[in-house]
Amino acid sequence: MYSPSRLARRRDVRAPVRDGRSRVRLVIGGFIAAVVLIGLGLGRAFDAGVSRPPPLPTATVRAADAPIILTGNGSQTTDPFYLAGGTYRGDWAAWGPLAVYLPCTHSAQLMAVDPANATTSFGLVTDLAKLVHVPATGASYTSYLENIKPGDYYLDVSSECAWQIEFRPG
């Protein structure tokens, strides 16, 4: 049907001619693309737990009777949360990773963002727990916080334990 010379010409028309320079460009381009993709992947892996994008502005709905539950593991300062004022029941619980571990130490302070709402000049409202030795099986405590002024607050937790702290109007 087709002669060998016609097939050869037909193959030449369909397949582009590649010289040494185009192969080098292709290899270099592939190498650069691989480096960029690997760099993006590694960059995200290294900073995944270090930073987060800034929060987007949202409308804040402040319900006076909704409980506020904060949880964590180890020492940390929480994001601010709003308390509508009045009396609150504060429940904290802390526990170790396994029952065979030694007790862990747990402290938690309620801090005011605005020092005018605090009892001290550096923002302390009250100690919720102070150097409590928590058995690995866990411990909890309830306290009542009276005369809390409306405003934004946060927790300053110094702990070797996993913990949960809840505030309910009370």
MDAnalysis code that builds the backbone (N, CA, C; Angstrom):
import MDAnalysis as mda
import numpy as np

u = mda.Universe.empty(510, n_residues=170, atom_resindex=np.repeat(np.arange(170), 3), trajectory=True)
u.add_TopologyAttr("name", ["N", "CA", "C"] * 170)
u.add_TopologyAttr("resid", np.arange(1, 171))
u.add_TopologyAttr("resname", ["MET", "TYR", "SER", "PRO", "SER", "ARG", "LEU", "ALA", "ARG", "ARG", "ARG", "ASP", "VAL", "ARG", "ALA", "PRO", "VAL", "ARG", "ASP", "GLY", "ARG", "SER", "ARG", "VAL", "ARG", "LEU", "VAL", "ILE", "GLY", "GLY", "PHE", "ILE", "ALA", "ALA", "VAL", "VAL", "LEU", "ILE", "GLY", "LEU", "GLY", "LEU", "GLY", "ARG", "ALA", "PHE", "ASP", "ALA", "GLY", "VAL", "SER", "ARG", "PRO", "PRO", "PRO", "LEU", "PRO", "THR", "ALA", "THR", "VAL", "ARG", "ALA", "ALA", "ASP", "ALA", "PRO", "ILE", "ILE", "LEU", "THR", "GLY", "ASN", "GLY", "SER", "GLN", "THR", "THR", "ASP", "PRO", "PHE", "TYR", "LEU", "ALA", "GLY", "GLY", "THR", "TYR", "ARG", "GLY", "ASP", "TRP", "ALA", "ALA", "TRP", "GLY", "PRO", "LEU", "ALA", "VAL", "TYR", "LEU", "PRO", "CYS", "THR", "HIS", "SER", "ALA", "GLN", "LEU", "MET", "ALA", "VAL", "ASP", "PRO", "ALA", "ASN", "ALA", "THR", "THR", "SER", "PHE", "GLY", "LEU", "VAL", "THR", "ASP", "LEU", "ALA", "LYS", "LEU", "VAL", "HIS", "VAL", "PRO", "ALA", "THR", "GLY", "ALA", "SER", "TYR", "THR", "SER", "TYR", "LEU", "GLU", "ASN", "ILE", "LYS", "PRO", "GLY", "ASP", "TYR", "TYR", "LEU", "ASP", "VAL", "SER", "SER", "GLU", "CYS", "ALA", "TRP", "GLN", "ILE", "GLU", "PHE", "ARG", "PRO", "GLY"])
u.atoms.positions = np.array([
    [0.805, -1.171, 0.000],
    [0.000, 0.000, 0.000],
    [0.867, 1.261, 0.000],
    [1.679, 1.432, 1.074],
    [2.622, 2.540, 1.102],
    [4.023, 1.999, 0.905],
    [4.800, 2.699, 0.177],
    [6.190, 2.292, -0.011],
    [6.997, 2.696, 1.210],
    [8.144, 2.039, 1.455],
    [8.959, 2.394, 2.623],
    [9.375, 3.853, 2.630],
    [9.671, 4.419, 1.467],
    [10.098, 5.822, 1.445],
    [8.936, 6.742, 1.805],
    [7.726, 6.381, 1.415],
    [6.549, 7.185, 1.747],
    [6.249, 7.084, 3.247],
    [6.416, 5.898, 3.866],
    [6.226, 5.754, 5.318],
    [7.252, 6.565, 6.083],
    [8.466, 6.557, 5.599],
    [9.520, 7.320, 6.264],
    [9.192, 8.799, 6.213],
    [8.724, 9.289, 5.055],
    [8.361, 10.708, 4.956],
    [7.178, 11.027, 5.863],
    [6.236, 10.112, 5.918],
    [5.055, 10.327, 6.738],
    [5.437, 10.389, 8.228],
    [6.325, 9.531, 8.680],
    [6.806, 9.549, 10.053],
    [7.518, 10.857, 10.357],
    [8.301, 11.345, 9.417],
    [9.027, 12.593, 9.611],
    [8.078, 13.768, 9.752],
    [6.961, 13.748, 9.060],
    [6.013, 14.853, 9.124],
    [5.330, 14.883, 10.489],
    [4.974, 13.721, 11.013],
    [4.240, 13.657, 12.281],
    [5.136, 13.872, 13.491],
    [6.306, 13.380, 13.501],
    [7.204, 13.485, 14.651],
    [8.115, 14.688, 14.463],
    [8.141, 15.614, 15.436],
    [9.023, 16.766, 15.293],
    [10.485, 16.333, 15.387],
    [11.304, 17.075, 14.707],
    [12.738, 16.805, 14.724],
    [13.290, 17.339, 16.035],
    [13.996, 16.514, 16.780],
    [14.575, 16.926, 18.057],
    [16.083, 16.919, 17.920],
    [16.625, 18.054, 18.189],
    [18.081, 18.116, 18.192],
    [18.562, 18.094, 19.644],
    [19.820, 18.178, 19.872],
    [20.397, 18.099, 21.214],
    [19.963, 19.244, 22.118],
    [19.801, 20.465, 21.536],
    [19.416, 21.622, 22.355],
    [18.001, 21.479, 22.902],
    [17.074, 20.988, 22.119],
    [15.704, 20.849, 22.607],
    [15.619, 19.784, 23.700],
    [16.417, 18.736, 23.591],
    [16.434, 17.724, 24.657],
    [16.979, 18.305, 25.947],
    [18.020, 19.123, 25.859],
    [18.599, 19.756, 27.055],
    [17.577, 20.683, 27.691],
    [16.874, 21.483, 26.867],
    [15.842, 22.370, 27.402],
    [14.737, 21.570, 28.092],
    [14.332, 20.477, 27.520],
    [13.301, 19.630, 28.089],
    [13.742, 19.067, 29.440],
    [14.962, 18.600, 29.531],
    [15.480, 18.046, 30.781],
    [15.585, 19.143, 31.845],
    [16.105, 20.305, 31.473],
    [16.243, 21.411, 32.434],
    [14.867, 21.887, 32.904],
    [13.923, 22.005, 31.981],
    [12.567, 22.416, 32.351],
    [11.918, 21.424, 33.305],
    [12.079, 20.144, 33.050],
    [11.536, 19.122, 33.947],
    [12.180, 19.169, 35.312],
    [13.482, 19.397, 35.341],
    [14.203, 19.489, 36.617],
    [13.721, 20.694, 37.422],
    [13.569, 21.846, 36.774],
    [13.094, 23.047, 37.470],
    [11.682, 22.824, 38.004],
    [10.812, 22.226, 37.213],
    [9.440, 21.953, 37.668],
    [9.440, 21.024, 38.878],
    [10.277, 19.994, 38.864],
    [10.349, 19.067, 39.993],
    [10.846, 19.771, 41.244],
    [11.868, 20.630, 41.114],
    [12.396, 21.361, 42.266],
    [11.337, 22.286, 42.861],
    [10.592, 22.981, 42.011],
    [9.547, 23.883, 42.488],
    [8.464, 23.100, 43.219],
    [8.009, 22.008, 42.649],
    [6.958, 21.212, 43.291],
    [7.428, 20.615, 44.611],
    [8.644, 20.123, 44.664],
    [9.176, 19.572, 45.912],
    [9.319, 20.682, 46.940],
    [9.790, 21.848, 46.529],
    [9.933, 22.981, 47.445],
    [8.610, 23.411, 48.029],
    [7.562, 23.445, 47.218],
    [6.241, 23.790, 47.732],
    [5.758, 22.757, 48.742],
    [5.964, 21.504, 48.446],
    [5.538, 20.445, 49.368],
    [6.294, 20.485, 50.676],
    [7.609, 20.669, 50.614],
    [8.401, 20.723, 51.842],
    [8.097, 21.976, 52.636],
    [7.899, 23.089, 51.963],
    [7.591, 24.335, 52.657],
    [6.314, 24.217, 53.455],
    [5.319, 23.571, 52.904],
    [4.063, 23.391, 53.633],
    [4.227, 22.424, 54.786],
    [5.073, 21.425, 54.645],
    [5.265, 20.453, 55.717],
    [5.977, 21.084, 56.905],
    [6.967, 21.964, 56.654],
    [7.720, 22.545, 57.756],
    [6.914, 23.572, 58.538],
    [6.056, 24.341, 57.880],
    [5.359, 25.381, 58.609],
    [3.911, 25.028, 58.900],
    [3.522, 23.769, 58.726],
    [2.133, 23.392, 58.927],
    [1.681, 23.640, 60.362],
    [2.492, 23.367, 61.353],
    [2.088, 23.581, 62.729],
    [2.611, 24.875, 63.310],
    [3.429, 25.614, 62.580],
    [4.061, 26.805, 63.109],
    [3.170, 28.022, 62.967],
    [2.549, 28.192, 61.831],
    [1.729, 29.371, 61.630],
    [0.456, 28.991, 60.904],
    [-0.483, 29.883, 60.976],
    [-1.720, 29.671, 60.259],
    [-2.102, 30.988, 59.603],
    [-2.949, 30.947, 58.587],
    [-3.316, 32.190, 57.924],
    [-4.083, 33.090, 58.883],
    [-4.011, 34.398, 58.678],
    [-4.727, 35.289, 59.586],
    [-6.220, 35.036, 59.507],
    [-6.913, 35.174, 60.624],
    [-8.352, 34.911, 60.607],
    [-9.085, 35.933, 59.735],
    [-10.101, 35.461, 59.055],
    [-10.917, 36.338, 58.244],
    [-11.901, 37.067, 59.137],
    [-12.178, 38.338, 58.858],
    [-13.144, 39.052, 59.683],
    [-14.524, 38.430, 59.529],
    [-15.153, 38.180, 60.647],
    [-16.496, 37.612, 60.638],
    [-17.339, 38.340, 61.664],
    [-18.614, 38.263, 61.490],
    [-19.518, 38.839, 62.477],
    [-19.519, 37.935, 63.701],
    [-19.388, 38.520, 64.867],
    [-19.365, 37.752, 66.102],
    [-20.744, 37.795, 66.745],
    [-21.301, 36.617, 66.961],
    [-22.562, 36.513, 67.672],
    [-22.218, 36.135, 69.102],
    [-22.600, 36.985, 70.024],
    [-22.249, 36.763, 71.420],
    [-23.491, 36.345, 72.183],
    [-23.646, 35.056, 72.384],
    [-24.781, 34.519, 73.125],
    [-24.413, 34.435, 74.596],
    [-25.259, 34.988, 75.447],
    [-24.959, 35.057, 76.868],
    [-25.041, 33.695, 77.549],
    [-25.852, 32.785, 77.031],
    [-26.045, 31.524, 77.741],
    [-25.348, 30.330, 77.091],
    [-24.594, 30.545, 76.037],
    [-23.890, 29.436, 75.387],
    [-22.625, 29.099, 76.174],
    [-22.383, 27.811, 76.431],
    [-21.147, 27.452, 77.141],
    [-19.928, 27.677, 76.253],
    [-18.830, 27.998, 76.874],
    [-17.553, 28.162, 76.176],
    [-16.672, 27.015, 76.634],
    [-16.227, 26.187, 75.690],
    [-15.405, 25.017, 76.014],
    [-14.076, 25.157, 75.293],
    [-12.999, 25.126, 76.068],
    [-11.653, 25.240, 75.523],
    [-10.886, 23.977, 75.896],
    [-10.163, 23.416, 74.930],
    [-9.387, 22.205, 75.190],
    [-7.966, 22.392, 74.684],
    [-7.061, 21.621, 75.244],
    [-5.682, 21.698, 74.798],
    [-4.857, 20.570, 75.373],
    [-3.599, 20.576, 75.007],
    [-2.656, 19.587, 75.496],
    [-1.357, 20.313, 75.776],
    [-0.978, 20.408, 77.031],
    [0.234, 21.122, 77.394],
    [-0.022, 22.600, 77.599],
    [1.051, 23.356, 77.706],
    [0.969, 24.790, 77.983],
    [0.605, 25.559, 76.725],
    [-0.268, 26.535, 76.902],
    [-0.623, 27.409, 75.792],
    [-1.451, 28.590, 76.272],
    [-1.517, 29.596, 75.434],
    [-2.397, 30.736, 75.636],
    [-3.494, 30.608, 74.588],
    [-4.753, 30.644, 75.007],
    [-5.863, 30.443, 74.071],
    [-6.171, 31.722, 73.308],
    [-6.944, 31.579, 72.264],
    [-7.482, 32.733, 71.557],
    [-8.499, 33.418, 72.461],
    [-8.703, 34.718, 72.298],
    [-9.703, 35.414, 73.129],
    [-11.113, 34.887, 72.891],
    [-11.928, 34.958, 73.923],
    [-13.340, 34.602, 73.852],
    [-14.106, 35.626, 74.666],
    [-15.389, 35.748, 74.399],
    [-16.213, 36.778, 75.022],
    [-17.022, 36.203, 76.184],
    [-17.030, 36.924, 77.292],
    [-17.915, 36.628, 78.416],
    [-18.834, 37.830, 78.586],
    [-20.140, 37.574, 78.709],
    [-21.143, 38.640, 78.753],
    [-21.214, 39.337, 80.105],
    [-20.535, 38.824, 81.090],
    [-20.547, 39.442, 82.415],
    [-21.460, 38.692, 83.378],
    [-21.241, 38.924, 84.672],
    [-22.049, 38.274, 85.700],
    [-21.288, 37.142, 86.362],
    [-22.029, 36.105, 86.755],
    [-21.450, 34.944, 87.431],
    [-21.319, 33.790, 86.435],
    [-20.180, 33.124, 86.484],
    [-19.922, 31.968, 85.631],
    [-19.479, 30.791, 86.470],
    [-19.887, 29.631, 86.017],
    [-19.381, 28.387, 86.581],
    [-18.207, 27.961, 85.716],
    [-17.049, 27.767, 86.344],
    [-15.862, 27.329, 85.614],
    [-15.516, 25.902, 86.008],
    [-15.545, 25.009, 85.045],
    [-15.199, 23.603, 85.280],
    [-13.920, 23.299, 84.506],
    [-12.912, 22.785, 85.196],
    [-11.726, 22.331, 84.481],
    [-11.506, 20.861, 84.770],
    [-10.928, 20.201, 83.816],
    [-10.539, 18.795, 83.959],
    [-9.185, 18.636, 83.277],
    [-8.341, 17.802, 83.844],
    [-7.024, 17.525, 83.263],
    [-6.717, 16.048, 83.472],
    [-5.905, 15.485, 82.583],
    [-5.571, 14.065, 82.666],
    [-4.267, 13.812, 81.927],
    [-3.621, 12.705, 82.281],
    [-2.374, 12.292, 81.627],
    [-2.646, 11.398, 80.440],
    [-1.605, 11.056, 79.674],
    [-1.814, 10.246, 78.474],
    [-2.235, 8.808, 78.767],
    [-1.678, 8.201, 79.811],
    [-2.023, 6.826, 80.190],
    [-2.029, 6.715, 81.702],
    [-2.798, 5.779, 82.219],
    [-2.919, 5.619, 83.668],
    [-1.606, 5.211, 84.333],
    [-0.637, 4.697, 83.595],
    [0.625, 4.258, 84.189],
    [1.622, 5.414, 84.359],
    [1.307, 6.605, 83.835],
    [2.220, 7.744, 83.931],
    [2.158, 8.387, 85.319],
    [3.198, 9.117, 85.648],
    [3.241, 9.878, 86.899],
    [2.287, 11.059, 86.800],
    [1.914, 11.648, 87.946],
    [1.042, 12.828, 87.896],
    [1.680, 13.959, 87.088],
    [0.831, 14.774, 86.500],
    [1.302, 15.955, 85.771],
    [0.867, 17.196, 86.544],
    [1.554, 18.297, 86.302],
    [1.246, 19.554, 86.982],
    [0.402, 20.421, 86.062],
    [-0.622, 21.061, 86.640],
    [-1.581, 21.831, 85.853],
    [-1.894, 23.150, 86.551],
    [-1.784, 24.254, 85.808],
    [-2.186, 25.575, 86.278],
    [-2.936, 26.262, 85.155],
    [-3.953, 27.058, 85.509],
    [-4.714, 27.796, 84.498],
    [-5.193, 29.108, 85.105],
    [-5.039, 30.182, 84.344],
    [-5.464, 31.500, 84.787],
    [-6.402, 32.103, 83.759],
    [-7.470, 32.735, 84.245],
    [-8.354, 33.501, 83.384],
    [-7.789, 34.915, 83.320],
    [-7.522, 35.375, 82.087],
    [-6.903, 36.681, 81.876],
    [-7.855, 37.561, 81.068],
    [-7.863, 38.869, 81.369],
    [-8.682, 39.830, 80.633],
    [-7.836, 40.476, 79.544],
    [-8.398, 40.624, 78.360],
    [-7.706, 41.333, 77.287],
    [-7.567, 42.805, 77.686],
    [-8.628, 43.379, 78.245],
    [-8.611, 44.759, 78.730],
    [-8.291, 44.735, 80.225],
    [-7.151, 45.294, 80.640],
    [-6.788, 45.260, 82.067],
    [-7.822, 45.915, 82.987],
    [-8.700, 46.754, 82.438],
    [-9.759, 47.357, 83.257],
    [-10.748, 46.306, 83.755],
    [-10.832, 45.170, 83.088],
    [-11.727, 44.077, 83.499],
    [-11.038, 43.095, 84.437],
    [-9.787, 43.345, 84.785],
    [-9.002, 42.400, 85.579],
    [-8.883, 42.864, 87.023],
    [-8.344, 41.973, 87.855],
    [-8.102, 42.319, 89.256],
    [-6.657, 42.756, 89.484],
    [-5.771, 42.525, 88.526],
    [-4.381, 42.977, 88.628],
    [-4.031, 43.793, 87.387],
    [-2.961, 44.541, 87.465],
    [-2.575, 45.422, 86.363],
    [-2.109, 44.660, 85.119],
    [-1.677, 43.418, 85.269],
    [-1.225, 42.669, 84.096],
    [-2.312, 41.779, 83.495],
    [-3.554, 41.928, 83.937],
    [-4.673, 41.266, 83.288],
    [-5.241, 40.041, 83.973],
    [-4.693, 39.622, 85.113],
    [-5.205, 38.423, 85.807],
    [-6.591, 38.692, 86.377],
    [-7.507, 37.799, 86.085],
    [-8.843, 37.859, 86.671],
    [-8.904, 36.898, 87.850],
    [-8.524, 35.638, 87.620],
    [-8.518, 34.650, 88.699],
    [-7.695, 33.432, 88.295],
    [-7.201, 32.725, 89.304],
    [-6.559, 31.430, 89.081],
    [-7.651, 30.368, 89.080],
    [-7.731, 29.602, 88.022],
    [-8.674, 28.482, 87.966],
    [-8.053, 27.238, 88.581],
    [-6.758, 27.078, 88.416],
    [-5.998, 25.972, 89.002],
    [-4.573, 26.481, 89.181],
    [-3.956, 26.126, 90.299],
    [-2.595, 26.602, 90.535],
    [-1.736, 25.455, 91.047],
    [-0.810, 25.006, 90.184],
    [0.136, 23.939, 90.500],
    [-0.543, 22.694, 91.074],
    [-1.611, 22.274, 90.438],
    [-2.332, 21.075, 90.856],
    [-1.594, 19.858, 90.303],
    [-1.323, 18.885, 91.148],
    [-0.716, 17.626, 90.711],
    [-1.840, 16.676, 90.332],
    [-1.985, 16.479, 89.036],
    [-3.095, 15.704, 88.491],
    [-2.631, 14.280, 88.253],
    [-3.313, 13.289, 88.850],
    [-2.946, 11.903, 88.538],
    [-3.249, 11.608, 87.073],
    [-2.559, 10.649, 86.526],
    [-2.737, 10.316, 85.109],
    [-4.177, 9.916, 84.801],
    [-4.897, 9.433, 85.787],
    [-6.297, 9.053, 85.584],
    [-7.205, 10.268, 85.507],
    [-6.693, 11.452, 85.902],
    [-7.450, 12.688, 85.737],
    [-7.931, 13.290, 87.039],
    [-8.281, 14.560, 86.964],
    [-8.844, 15.302, 88.076],
    [-9.704, 16.417, 87.497],
    [-10.621, 16.932, 88.303],
    [-11.463, 18.038, 87.860],
    [-11.833, 18.901, 89.056],
    [-12.288, 20.114, 88.764],
    [-12.665, 21.035, 89.825],
    [-13.652, 22.045, 89.257],
    [-14.595, 22.479, 90.085],
    [-15.580, 23.489, 89.713],
    [-15.398, 24.698, 90.611],
    [-15.387, 25.885, 90.011],
    [-15.348, 27.119, 90.784],
    [-16.365, 28.085, 90.199],
    [-16.797, 29.041, 91.006],
    [-17.745, 30.050, 90.544],
    [-17.030, 31.391, 90.472],
    [-17.148, 32.018, 89.328],
    [-16.503, 33.302, 89.083],
    [-17.589, 34.377, 89.150],
    [-17.490, 35.248, 90.144],
    [-18.524, 36.254, 90.342],
    [-18.050, 37.629, 89.886],
    [-19.008, 38.441, 89.511],
    [-18.766, 39.833, 89.112],
    [-17.804, 39.948, 87.924],
    [-17.925, 39.043, 86.988],
    [-17.128, 39.123, 85.766],
    [-17.697, 40.264, 84.919],
    [-16.838, 41.150, 84.454],
    [-17.270, 42.265, 83.614],
    [-17.387, 41.797, 82.169],
    [-18.326, 42.350, 81.402],
    [-18.428, 41.971, 79.994],
    [-17.140, 42.328, 79.252],
    [-16.674, 41.419, 78.413],
    [-15.474, 41.696, 77.640],
    [-14.821, 40.438, 77.117],
    [-13.661, 40.635, 76.520],
    [-12.889, 39.528, 75.949],
    [-11.866, 39.030, 76.964],
    [-11.750, 37.715, 77.037],
    [-10.858, 37.054, 77.983],
    [-10.083, 35.955, 77.248],
    [-9.054, 35.442, 77.890],
    [-8.310, 34.300, 77.360],
    [-7.757, 33.498, 78.531],
    [-7.323, 32.281, 78.242],
    [-6.721, 31.431, 79.267],
    [-5.219, 31.372, 79.067],
    [-4.499, 31.448, 80.167],
    [-3.053, 31.223, 80.167],
    [-2.849, 29.918, 80.930],
    [-2.565, 28.845, 80.196],
    [-2.473, 27.503, 80.777],
    [-1.016, 27.067, 80.787],
    [-0.566, 26.634, 81.946],
    [0.766, 26.047, 82.095],
    [0.536, 24.628, 82.596],
    [0.731, 23.661, 81.714],
    [0.323, 22.306, 82.052],
    [1.191, 21.273, 81.340],
    [1.330, 20.135, 81.977],
    [1.957, 18.968, 81.369],
    [0.888, 17.952, 80.976],
    [-0.368, 18.325, 81.138],
    [-1.501, 17.421, 80.947],
    [-2.305, 17.819, 79.705],
    [-3.207, 16.949, 79.323],
    [-4.284, 17.319, 78.412],
    [-5.366, 17.939, 79.294],
    [-6.110, 18.897, 78.780],
    [-7.069, 19.596, 79.636],
    [-8.280, 20.098, 78.854],
    [-9.332, 20.397, 79.625],
    [-10.544, 21.024, 79.096],
    [-11.068, 21.968, 80.155],
    [-11.435, 23.169, 79.734],
    [-12.006, 24.158, 80.661],
    [-13.289, 24.682, 80.028],
    [-14.343, 24.718, 80.840],
    [-15.663, 25.137, 80.349],
    [-16.200, 26.251, 81.234],
    [-16.786, 27.253, 80.592],
    [-17.452, 28.350, 81.303],
    [-18.918, 28.348, 80.918],
    [-19.782, 28.381, 81.949],
    [-21.231, 28.456, 81.747],
    [-21.778, 29.573, 82.626],
    [-22.703, 30.360, 82.092],
    [-23.338, 31.361, 82.962],
    [-23.987, 30.647, 84.136],
    [-23.813, 31.199, 85.303],
    [-24.341, 30.430, 86.409],
    [-24.722, 31.205, 87.564],
])
